[in-house]
Amino acid sequence: MAETHSRLTGGPIHITKIPVRWGDFDRFGHINNASYIELAQEARAVFAMEEFVERGHAMPAAFVRSMKIDYLSAIMPDTMEVIVETQVVRIGNTSFTTVQNLKDRHGALACVVECVQITVDLNTGKPRSLAEHERKVLASVSAPDAALAVGSNDQE
Protein backbone atom coordinates (compact mmCIF):
# COMPACT_ATOMS: atom_id res chain seq x y z
CA MET A 1 0.00 0.00 0.00
CA ALA A 2 1.39 3.42 -0.95
CA GLU A 3 2.17 5.85 1.82
CA THR A 4 -0.26 8.74 1.97
CA HIS A 5 1.89 11.13 3.96
CA SER A 6 5.19 12.92 3.84
CA ARG A 7 8.41 11.17 4.82
CA LEU A 8 10.02 14.49 5.73
CA THR A 9 10.82 14.88 9.39
CA GLY A 10 11.39 17.88 11.60
CA GLY A 11 14.25 20.15 10.68
CA PRO A 12 15.03 22.45 7.78
CA ILE A 13 13.39 21.85 4.40
CA HIS A 14 14.32 23.46 1.09
CA ILE A 15 11.19 24.59 -0.78
CA THR A 16 10.99 25.58 -4.43
CA LYS A 17 8.34 25.84 -7.12
CA ILE A 18 8.97 24.22 -10.51
CA PRO A 19 6.81 25.33 -13.45
CA VAL A 20 5.03 22.54 -15.28
CA ARG A 21 5.19 22.37 -19.07
CA TRP A 22 2.55 21.39 -21.57
CA GLY A 23 4.54 18.22 -22.34
CA ASP A 24 4.43 17.09 -18.69
CA PHE A 25 0.77 16.11 -19.11
CA ASP A 26 -0.41 12.90 -20.70
CA ARG A 27 -3.54 12.13 -22.67
CA PHE A 28 -5.44 11.42 -19.45
CA GLY A 29 -5.01 15.04 -18.39
CA HIS A 30 -2.60 14.65 -15.48
CA ILE A 31 1.17 14.84 -15.11
CA ASN A 32 2.83 11.77 -16.60
CA ASN A 33 4.72 9.54 -14.16
CA ALA A 34 8.08 10.17 -15.90
CA SER A 35 7.59 13.92 -15.54
CA TYR A 36 7.58 13.63 -11.74
CA ILE A 37 11.19 12.39 -11.97
CA GLU A 38 12.15 15.39 -14.14
CA LEU A 39 10.40 17.83 -11.79
CA ALA A 40 12.21 16.32 -8.81
CA GLN A 41 15.53 16.51 -10.70
CA GLU A 42 14.97 20.19 -11.52
CA ALA A 43 14.21 20.86 -7.85
CA ARG A 44 17.43 19.08 -6.81
CA ALA A 45 19.35 21.34 -9.24
CA VAL A 46 17.73 24.43 -7.69
CA PHE A 47 18.55 22.98 -4.25
CA ALA A 48 22.24 22.60 -5.24
CA MET A 49 22.40 26.11 -6.73
CA GLU A 50 20.80 27.75 -3.71
CA GLU A 51 22.47 25.69 -1.00
CA PHE A 52 25.98 25.31 -2.50
CA VAL A 53 26.65 27.88 -5.23
CA GLU A 54 24.95 30.81 -3.51
CA ARG A 55 27.11 30.08 -0.43
CA GLY A 56 30.24 30.35 -2.58
CA HIS A 57 30.87 26.62 -3.09
CA ALA A 58 31.10 24.67 -6.31
CA MET A 59 28.18 22.41 -7.07
CA PRO A 60 29.37 18.91 -6.14
CA ALA A 61 29.31 16.26 -8.85
CA ALA A 62 26.68 13.88 -7.54
CA PHE A 63 25.26 11.03 -9.59
CA VAL A 64 21.95 9.33 -8.85
CA ARG A 65 22.52 5.79 -7.60
CA SER A 66 18.95 4.84 -6.82
CA MET A 67 15.51 6.34 -6.67
CA LYS A 68 12.24 5.25 -5.08
CA ILE A 69 9.04 6.96 -6.15
CA ASP A 70 5.62 6.70 -4.54
CA TYR A 71 2.83 8.17 -6.65
CA LEU A 72 0.04 9.17 -4.28
CA SER A 73 -2.34 11.33 -6.30
CA ALA A 74 -2.59 12.96 -9.70
CA ILE A 75 -1.47 16.51 -10.43
CA MET A 76 -4.05 18.05 -12.73
CA PRO A 77 -3.68 20.84 -15.32
CA ASP A 78 -4.93 23.53 -12.90
CA THR A 79 -1.45 23.32 -11.29
CA MET A 80 0.96 25.66 -13.06
CA GLU A 81 3.83 25.14 -10.60
CA VAL A 82 4.64 22.07 -8.54
CA ILE A 83 5.75 22.77 -4.98
CA VAL A 84 8.81 20.65 -4.14
CA GLU A 85 10.04 20.23 -0.58
CA THR A 86 13.53 18.72 -0.31
CA GLN A 87 15.25 17.45 2.80
CA VAL A 88 18.50 15.54 3.31
CA VAL A 89 17.63 12.48 5.39
CA ARG A 90 20.98 10.66 5.36
CA ILE A 91 24.61 11.72 5.01
CA GLY A 92 27.15 8.96 4.38
CA ASN A 93 30.84 8.93 3.48
CA THR A 94 30.41 9.19 -0.30
CA SER A 95 26.64 9.54 -0.57
CA PHE A 96 23.63 11.37 0.71
CA THR A 97 19.90 10.72 0.49
CA THR A 98 17.18 13.25 -0.15
CA VAL A 99 13.43 12.92 0.22
CA GLN A 100 11.28 15.20 -1.89
CA ASN A 101 7.56 15.89 -1.56
CA LEU A 102 5.90 17.05 -4.78
CA LYS A 103 2.64 18.91 -4.19
CA ASP A 104 -0.05 20.38 -6.40
CA ARG A 105 -1.23 24.00 -6.28
CA HIS A 106 -3.55 23.18 -3.37
CA GLY A 107 -0.66 21.76 -1.33
CA ALA A 108 -1.89 18.18 -1.68
CA LEU A 109 0.92 15.63 -1.58
CA ALA A 110 1.07 13.93 -4.98
CA CYS A 111 4.42 12.12 -4.99
CA VAL A 112 7.32 11.26 -2.68
CA VAL A 113 10.77 10.76 -4.23
CA GLU A 114 13.67 9.25 -2.28
CA CYS A 115 16.99 9.66 -4.07
CA VAL A 116 20.44 8.32 -3.13
CA GLN A 117 23.22 10.36 -4.73
CA ILE A 118 26.92 9.47 -4.86
CA THR A 119 29.58 12.18 -4.94
CA VAL A 120 32.01 11.45 -7.77
CA ASP A 121 35.51 12.54 -8.75
CA LEU A 122 34.95 13.64 -12.34
CA ASN A 123 38.58 12.89 -13.30
CA THR A 124 38.34 9.23 -12.32
CA GLY A 125 34.59 8.63 -12.44
CA LYS A 126 34.85 6.95 -9.04
CA PRO A 127 33.03 7.77 -5.79
CA ARG A 128 34.79 10.21 -3.50
CA SER A 129 34.26 11.19 0.10
CA LEU A 130 32.12 14.20 0.84
CA ALA A 131 34.23 17.26 1.63
CA GLU A 132 33.76 18.87 5.05
CA HIS A 133 32.08 21.96 3.56
CA GLU A 134 29.70 19.70 1.60
CA ARG A 135 28.76 17.89 4.82
CA LYS A 136 28.06 21.22 6.51
CA VAL A 137 25.84 22.43 3.67
CA LEU A 138 23.94 19.11 3.58
CA ALA A 139 23.57 19.14 7.37
CA SER A 140 22.04 22.64 7.19
CA VAL A 141 19.02 21.21 5.33
CA SER A 142 18.90 17.80 6.95
CA ALA A 143 16.60 15.89 9.21
CA PRO A 144 17.75 15.83 12.85
CA ASP A 145 18.83 12.18 12.67
CA ALA A 146 20.64 12.46 9.29
CA ALA A 147 23.91 13.08 11.11
CA LEU A 148 23.50 9.76 12.92
CA ALA A 149 23.83 8.05 9.55
CA VAL A 150 27.16 9.68 8.68
CA GLY A 151 29.52 7.00 7.47
CA SER A 152 27.13 4.14 8.16
CA ASN A 153 25.93 1.83 5.43
CA ASP A 154 27.23 4.03 2.64
CA GLN A 155 25.71 3.48 -0.81
CA GLU A 156 28.87 3.22 -2.94
N, C-alpha and C positions, 0 to 999 in steps of 0.2 A: 504494500500500500504506500503510495506517495505521501511524503510529509506535506502537511498543509500549513507549516509555519516556518519562520525564519530560523536559520542555524547560526545567525550572528549572536554574539554574546555581549555582555556589558563591555564598555571600553570604547575607544575612538573608532569611528566609522568614516570612511571617505565616501562622499555622496557627489554624484554627477548626473547630468541629464544628457542622454544621447538621442539625437534626432532620428526618427525612423524614416526610411525611404520607401518610395512606392514599391520597389522591388523586394522589400522585406515581407510583403503580404502575399499569401497564396490565393488560389482560386476559391478557397472557402471563406475568405474575408478576414483572416486573422494572420498574425505574424507566423511565418514558416519556422519550423523547429530549428533549421540550420541558421536562421537569422539571429536567434537568441545567442548562439555561440559568437557570431560576429559582433553583436552589441556588447556582450561581455568583454570581448577582446578590445574593442574600442575604449571601453571604460577602464580596462587595465592600463591601456596606453595613457589615458588622461591621468590616471592614478600615478603612474611613473613620472610623467612630466611634472605634475603638481607636487609630488612628495619628494622626488629626487632632484630634477633639473632646476626647479624654482628655489631649491635650497642650495644651489651651487654645485651639485654633484652630477657626474655623468649618469646617464640612464644605464643601469646594469644590463648586460646581455643575459637574458633569462629565457630559456626555452620551455615550452609546455611539455611536461612528462606525461601527465594524465589529467583527465577531466571527468567529473561526474555531474550529470545534469538531471534535475528533477523538474519536469514540466507540470505545473500545478493548475494553471488556468490560462485561457487564451487572452492575448492582447489584441484588442479590436481596433479598427481604423480610426476611432475617435481619439486615440492616443497619438499625439504628434511627437512626443519625446518620452523615452523610457527612463524612469528613475532607476539608477544603479547604485546600490550601497555595497561598498567593498571593505572587507576587514581581513587582516592577516590573522590566521588562526593557529599557525604553526611556523616556527623558525627553526630550521635544521642547520647542519654544517654547510651543505652545498645547495640546499633547497628551502623553499618556503611555500606555504599553502594559503591561498585566499578563498574566502567564501563571498559570493556575490548574490545579492537579492535583486532581481529585476522586477520592477513594479509598473503597472499601467498608470494612466493619468489620475486615477482615483486613489492611487496608493495601494491598490490590491496586489498582493504578492502573486506573480505569475510564474516565476522560475527561480530556482536556486542552482547556482553553478559553483562547484568546488574544483579548484584548479591547483595542481602541484606544479611548480616551476623550478627548474634547475638553473643555477647560475653557471655560465660557461665561459671559458677562456676562448675568445674568438680566434686566437692564433693556433691553438691546438685542437679546438672543437671538443675538448674534454671538460667535465665538471670542475669547478673551482670552488674553494671555500668563500663564503660570504665575507666581504671586508667589514671591519668594525663599523665604519660609517653607514654601510648598508644595513647592518643589524640594527643600528640606532634608528634609522629612518623607518624600517619595517616595524620595530617595536613601538614607534610613535603612533601607529595606526593598527595596533594589534589587540587581540582579546587578552584579558588579564592572564590567562594560563598559557598563552603562546610561548612565553619565555621558558616555561617548564619543559617544553619540547625541544629546546635548543640542543642540537647534537644527537638527539635520540632518534633512532629509527629513520635515518636520513634516506631520502628517495633517490639515490644516485642511479 
